[in-house]
Amino acid sequence: MVWLARPVVPAFAFALLFGLACGDSGTMASATTSECPVGAQGCPCTQGGGCDGELACEGGMCMPSGTGSEGQETSTSSTPTTSGSESASGTTTGATTTEATTAVEPTTTGTTTNGGLKLDVGMDTTGGPPAQGCTKIDMLFVLDGSGSMNEERSALAAINAFTEVVDTLAMLGDGDIDYRIAVTTDNDDGFITPGCWQEPDPWVSSVGHTPMEVAQAFSCAVSGFGNNVFEAEVGCEHVLTSAVDLLDGDASGFVREDALLVLVLVTDVDDYGAYDQVGGNNCGIGCSTPPTPVTELTQRLVDDVKLGEADGVAAIVIAGDPDVDAGVNFCGQPGSCGCNGLDCGVFHADRLWDFVGMLGTNGHAADLCAGAQAVPTAVETALTSSIDLACEQFEPPQ
C-alpha cells in the first residue's frame, strides 16, 4: 500500500497477515416533517434511530445527549490481534498491536482541516414545505485493490454480511428504496463486471432482484480482485479520485438525477496521500502522480455528477483516522494503528477525512482499526445514521 522498494522483499511476504478493520464515527443531518423536524431536539428520530448533532434517540424522540444511556458518549476498546499492510518496503507484516481505549468522536462536523470547500447540505428547519426524502439510492463501492485489503474485501462481500447491508439500505427513509449497487477500484479500472456477472448493466439493481441475488452479484464482482488484478502502483492508491473520474462523464446511466448518490470508500491508505508522494517520506521515493485538490473533486461530484444538487451526494469513508497517532513506519509515513517501527497496519487518510468534512452532515467516517469483520458493520452503522438522515433531507429535482 504505502510506497517504497517493493523488489527488496520476497513475494511471499505479501501473503502474510492483513488484520485491518474499523470503528465508526460520524454526526448526522436534520430533516423536516410538516409538524416537527425529524432528527431535531424534541422531535421524532429517523427510522434508523438517528438524530441531529449530539442529540440521542430516546424512546423514539431526539433528546439532548446525556439524558439517558443512549445519549452517553461511548468508549470502545479495540485490540487488533494482527495488522499489516504493504509497507514502504513492499512487505506485509503481521504486528500485534497494544490494547488501547479510544473515545469515538464525531468526525462529520461539516468543517475541513484545510479551510477548503464546505458544502451546505443541511435543510432549513425554520419553515417551508416538508422534505420529500429519497426513494432511490445509487451506491458505488470503491475498494482498495491492494493485497493488504484482502480480508476487508472478503468480509464485506460475504453473502450473509452483504445481505444485511442491502436489507438495511432498502429500509432507509420511508422504506422500499429503489437502489443500485456498483463496484470499482482505487485505480481507474471502471465498473467491475467479471465473467460471473449476469447483469446487462455494470451494476445490480433492487428492481427484479432479491437481496440474496444482489449480495451474490456484489460478491461476484469483488471476487475479481486479487492476484495483482486491479492493484494500483504502490503509493498511488486513490479511491476518491478513481470514483470521481468514473462518475464524471459516465455514459452508463448509473447515476440517476432523482437518486441520492452514496460513495463507500474502503482503503488502508489515503487518496494520493502526501506521505506517498515523491519527497513526502524519508525514503526519498514515491508516487509521481500529483493529487487533485479535494475541494475540486467534491465540486465535480456536486456540479458535474449531481448537476448542482449538493444534498444529493453522501459518502461513507472507512480508512485510517488521521487524528490517531500510532507512530510511523521506517520511512516516516504516519499510521493510525499497527505501527511497529518497520511498518503500520493502517495509514492516515487525511484527504478522505477532509472529503467527509466537506460533505457536512452527509458524510460518515469510520476508523479502519478494529478487525476486518467489522467493515460491513461500519457500513450498516453509517446507513442507519448519516445516510438515513441524508435520505430524509434529500429533495429530488421535480
N, C-alpha and C positions, 0 to 999 in steps of 0.2 A: 504494500500500500504506500507507505511513505518512502521517499526516494532512496537512493544510493546503490552502490555497486552490486547488482543482482548476481553477476557471474562469480563473485567471490565465494559463494556458498553453494554446496551441492544441492541439486534439485529436490532431493528427498526432504530437505528441511521444510519445504512449503507444505508438506503433508502433516506437519505436527499440529499442536493444539490451536483451536480457533475460538476460545471461550469468550465471546463478547455478548453484550446484552443491553438491557435498557431499564431506566427508571424514568417515569414521566413527570412532566411539569407543564403548566400552562394556565392561562386565565381565559375568561370567556366573555363573549359579547352580550349585548342585550337585544331582545326582540320585543315587539309590541303586540298586545291584543287590544280590542276595542275598549276594554274596561281598565285593564291594568297591564303594564309592560311585562311580558314573560321574561323571567330572569331578574327583574328588578326587586328591590327590597320591599317586602310585604306582598309580593305578587307570586303567582304560581311558578314553579320550576318548569323547565322544559321536560319533554317526555323522557329524555335521557338523564334527568336529575340535575341539570346544570343551572347555575345562577351567575349573575354578573360579578366580575371582580372578585372581591374577598368574601362575598356572600356565600352562605351554605344552604343546601336544601334541607329544611326541617319540616317533616310531615307534609311534604308537597308544596311548601311555601319557602321563598327565599328570605332568609334572616341573616342578621349580622354574624360574622364569624365569631366563634367563641361562646355562642348562646347554647350550644349543645355539643354532643360528641362529634357530629358531622362537621361542625364549624371549626374544629380544632386543627391547627397545622400539625401535620404528622411528620415523624422522623422515621426513616426506614434504615435498617442495617443491611447492607448488601455485602456479600462475601464471595466474589467471583473466585472459583477454585482454580480456574485456568484462564489465562488470557494470552493472546498473541496475535500479531498481525505481521504482514510482510513489511519489514522494517526498512530503515535507510540502508541496511546492508543487504536487503533482499532476503533476509532469513525470516522464518516464522518461529517464534519462541513460545514456550509454554510456562510463563511465570506464574507463581502463586502470589496473589496479592494479599495484603493485610486487611483485616476486617476494619471497616470504617463506618461510622454512623453519620449520615448526612441528612439535613433537612431538605425536603423537596420544595424548592422555591418557584413561584410563578415566573415564567420567562416571557410570556406574551403580553408585555406591558404596553405594546404599541410604540415603543421608542427604539432607537437604534444606538449602538455604541459608537458610531462614527458620525452622528449628526446628519445622516442621509435622509432619503425619502421616507416619509411616514404616510401610509395610505389611510384615509378616513373611511373605514368600512363599518363604523357603528351607525345606528339609526337614531333619529331624533325621537325621543320618547316623550316629548312635551306636548305633542298633538299630532294632527294629521291622520290619514287613513291607516288602518292596521296593515302590518306587513303580510304579504301573500304567502311568503315562505316558499321553499323549493319543493318541487315534486320530482325533479330529475337531478342526478349527480353523475358527473364524468370523473372517474378516479384513475389517475395514472400512477402506477408504482414504478419508481426509478431505483433500481437496485445496483449497488456496488458489485461489479463482476469479479473482484479480486478473490484469490483463493482463501484469504483470511476471513472471508464473509460466507463461506460455505454453510456453516451451521445456522447463521441467521436467516439465510435464504431458505434453507430446508425447513426451519421451524415455522416460518411464515407460510410456506407453501404446503405444509401438511394438510391433508384434506379436512380433517376434523377442525383444526385450528382456523383454516380459512373459511370454512362453512359458518363458523361462529362470527367471523368478521363480516361476512356478507349478510347474515341474519341481522346483525346489529345495524349495518348500513341501511337495510331495507326499512327499518323502523324509525329512522330519523324524521324530524319534523312531525307531520301528521301521519306518517307511516305510508306503506305501499309505494316506496320510492322506486322510480324507474332509473336504474343505474347501468352504467357501462364501466368495464374494467379493462385496462390495457397495461402492458408491461414494456419497459425499456431499460436501457443500461446507463452507466455513467460514462459512456464512450461513443456517443453519437451513432449508435447502431440501429436506430429506428425502432419501430414496433417489433417486439419479439414474437414471431409466429412460427415455431418449429414444425416439423413434419407431422407431429401428432395433433396439431391444432386443427380442429374441424370447422372453424368459423369462416364464413365468407368474407368477413371484415377482420381487420387486425385487432379486434377487441371482442370481448364476450359481453352479452347484454342479459339483463334480468328478464327481458321480454322473451318468452318462449323457452326459458331455461330454469331449471330448479336450482336452488342454492348449491346442491351437490354437484351439478353439472358445471356451474360457474367455478366452484373450487377445483374441480378436475381440470378445467381449461387453464386456470391460473397455474396449477401445479405443473401442467404440461409445458407451459411457457417457461417457467423457472427451471425446468429440467434441462433446458438448452444451455444453461450456464455451466461453467466448469471446464477443466482441461484446457485452460488458457483461451477459451472461447469467450468473447465479449469482455476481455480483460484489458483495461486501459494501460497505457505506458505507465510504469511505476512513477508516482509523483504527479501524474496528470489526471487523476480521477476527478470527475466533475458532474455529480448527479444533477445539480440545479441547472447548470449551463446546458447539459445534454437535454434536459426536459424542455427548456425554453426554445432551444434550437429546433427540437422536433415539432413542438406545437405551433410555433410562429411560422405560418405559411403552410401548415399541413393541409393537404387536399383530401384526406381520407374521410373527413366529416366526423371525426371522433368528438371534437368539442362542439356542443350544441349551445346556441345562444341563450336558451332558456334553462340551462342546467348550471348548477354550482360546480365549478372545476376544483378538484381536490388533488394536490400533488402529495405523494407519500415518498419521501426521500430517505433511504436507508444506507448508511455508509459508516465506516470507522475512521475516515479522514475528512478533510474539508473539501470544498469545491475549489480546485486550483488553489490550495492553501498557500499562504505567504511563505510558510516554512518549507514548502516543497518547490518553490521557485529557485531558479539559478541565483545563487548568492544569498538565499534565505536560510541557510543552515551552515553549520560548522564544517561540513564535509566538502563544501565548495562546488557541488553539482546539484542539478535538479531539473524540473520541467521548464522548457523554454517557451511554452505557450502562455502568453500574458492573459490574466483573468479579466473578464468583462466586469465592470463595476456592478455590485449587487443592485444598486438603485436602477441601473439601466435594464437589468434582467427583469426586475419586478415591474418596471414600467411597460416593458414589452408584453408581459403577461396580461396586464390590465388593458393597455391601449390596443395592442395588435391581436391578441388571442381572444380576449373577452370584450373587445370593442368599447372600452371605456368603463365597463361595469366593475368598479373596484370591489364591490361586495360580492362579486361572482367568483373571486379567487380565494382559495383557502389552502392550507398546507399542514402536513404532519411531518416533522423532521425527527428522525431517530439517529442520533450521531453523538459525538463527543462534546460534552458541555465544556465550553472554554473557560467557565468560571471555576472549574475544579482543577486545582494544580496538583497533579500526581507525579510531577517530575518530568524528566526529558529522556530521550534515548541518547545514544552515543554521538549523534550529530546535533544534539541540542534542540530537537524537534519536540514540542510540548505535548504531553499526554494527559488524558482525563482519568485513566486507570491502567493498571498492569505494567507500569514502568519499573524496570529492574536494573537500570544503568546501561543496558545494552539495547533494549527495545521497549516499546509500550504496546499495550493491547488495543487501546483506542486513543486516537489523537484529537486535538482540539478542532472544532468545526466553527471557527469564528464567523465566516461568511454565511454559513447556513443559519446560525443564530441571529445574525443581522437580518437575514431574509424573513425569519419568523417575526422579528420585531417590526419590520416594515408592513407586514400584513395586519398588525394590531391584534384585535380580538379574533381574527380569522386564522391565526397561526397557533400551532401547538408544537412544543419541543420536548423531546424525551432523551435523557442521557443513556447512551449505549453501554452501560457498565453493570449489569446485574444478572446476566445469563441469557444465552441465545433463545431459550424457550419463552422469555418474557416479551419478545418482539411482537408477536400477534396480540398479546395482551395490551401492549402500549398503543397499538393501532385502535383497538376497541375502546380503550380509555379516551383517546382523542376524539373518536367518533361520538361518544356519549357526552362529551363536554364541549370543547371549542367548535367542532364541526357541526354538532347538533344545533348550537346557537347560530352558527353561520348560516345553516339551512333555514332556521326560523326567520332570520332577518333578511334573507335574500329576496329581492323583488325582481322577478324575471321581466325582461322587456315585454311590453304589450304589442 
